[in-house]
Amino acid sequence: MKNLIFAVLVVVFAFVPVFLAQQDGTTAPMTKVEVLAEGLFQYEGATKGIVKFDHNMHKDALEQDCSSCHEGEPAKISISSMSEGHGLCSGCHEQVDDMNACNTCHSK
């Protein structure tokens, strides 16, 4: 019986780092992408809540300079994890100092 309890504890403690690593959200998959209206997208992740992205507002703020986000001919950008979203957005948003506050973009 003691061996069984020991084995269970070893397995549980072996998976704690895996569980905690997933909770940072950077590798968590996007579970749903929804188009709310023309140019307004809602990304729902597995751990950090919902991110709404207003393409029209970003396009206007960048004065129609699509090259800030799109390479070559503008096309749909596929974001399948939080790390991809952070990688794309952090270039500009670190400059305005709002990438450090999760709730700037994420809402639960």
Buried (B, 14 or more C-beta within 10 A) or exposed (E): EEEEEEEEEEEEEEEEEEEEEEEEBBEBEBEEBEEEEEEBBEBBBBBBBBBBBBBEEBBEEEEEEBEEBEEEEEEEBEBEBBBBBBEBBEEBBEEEEEBEEEEEBBEE
